Amino acid sequence: MSSIIKKGADVAEKKSMTERFMRTTGRLRMFFGPADQGVLDGQAKHEDEAGNQRRQQELRQWDVVRNADGSTYLVSRDSKEDKGE
């Protein structure tokens, strides 16, 4: 009879995966501190500023066209100039 009660107590003490995860991350936070939020204002910082400038220049060759149904697509600015728009 006592073995049945003991098994029931073990099942009641078993934590869900979520509870175990939250407990573990709580313990890690005690050692490492809270996550760094940083400042949300201002521009994003890019490690490869030259690469970012190159990508921005490439994006300037496209125009976004939005249809009445809300769908969007890109059109090359060069093709619009060729058509005389």
Residue pairs with C-beta under 8 A, 6 or more apart in sequence:
15 23
46 52
60 77
61 76
61 77
61 78
62 74
62 75
62 76
62 77
63 74
63 75
63 76
63 77
63 80
64 72
64 73
64 74
64 75
65 72
65 73
65 74
65 75
66 72
67 73
